[in-house]
Amino acid sequence: MNAKPPSQDSKIKNSKHLLRELAEQRGLAGQLHGDPANSLGDRYQVRRQLDEAARQKNLETIIGQAHELCGTEVAGEPDPDWLSHFLDLAENIRHPAMQQFWARILAREIGRPGRCSVQSLTCLRRMTQKDALLLQRAGALGCHFGDDNLRLITGFRQKGLWQGLRQQKLNPGKYRLPYAGLMQLFELGLLHQTELESGELVASTPLTLVLAGRRLQLSPRRRGVRLLYHRFTATGNELAGLMTEVTPKEYVTDLMELLAPLGQLEQAGGEA
């Protein structure tokens, strides 16, 4: 049996109730209580106290979670300016999932100072939980080749003397990274918008691809093969490295099937 949708009156009532709750939590419900007993100045002071208490709670929550993540390894003291900047930004992080992420950053920074830049913290402060999930998914689909910069392979292009131009692409939307999500990562400055081409792959120098903790070597059979990809920005590379989503097995299978016809594709030297 299908439940009846709520009536318009029910929706309005629920919205009013929710708005009242939010206003009271932040000390802004003075106009909602008719003729309030407290003056505007008194209500302002109450709101300031509530805001300061909320910021204190946010920081204590993040510090507590970071403490649980820290181990017994030798630590290093973070740069004082970095720590001040971190605390100034983190005090306004209310969402539990984002608090966990900020706690992870602090724990890793104490374990190895200099791992997360002030620029990355500033960018992260602008991100919503949805944005962070998009970056996490993109990072899980990313791989390394040529250097340590993270890349998101989108396909390949092959130009031959007789076959002409051949191109084949992967659809990131299949792996929960839709085009709208890519556009958001572009706008946040986490992923370069321009789709790039790798240098031409040559059989004499196999391409080493690090994906999902494995090293793969691709030796093309023919000339004219180039990989297509989006490169993560320095900030995107840094923040994605702090995230822990596992690469989907389906994506690994599809990428290997995409590359296999180009030449010999084999695992090299165990895990990365």
Secondary structure by P-SEA (a helix, b strand, c coil): cccccccaaaaaaaaaaaaaaaaaaacccccccccccccaaaaaaaaaaaaaaaaaaaaaaaaaaaaaaccccbbbbccaaaaaaaaaaacccccaaaaaaaaaaaaaaaaccccccaaaaaaaaaccaaaaaaaaaaaaabbbccccbbbbbccbbbbcccccbbbbbbccccccccaaaaaaaaaaccccccccccccccccbbbbbbcccbbbbbbbcccbbbbbbccccaaaaaaaaaccccccaaaaaaaaaaaccccbbbbccccc
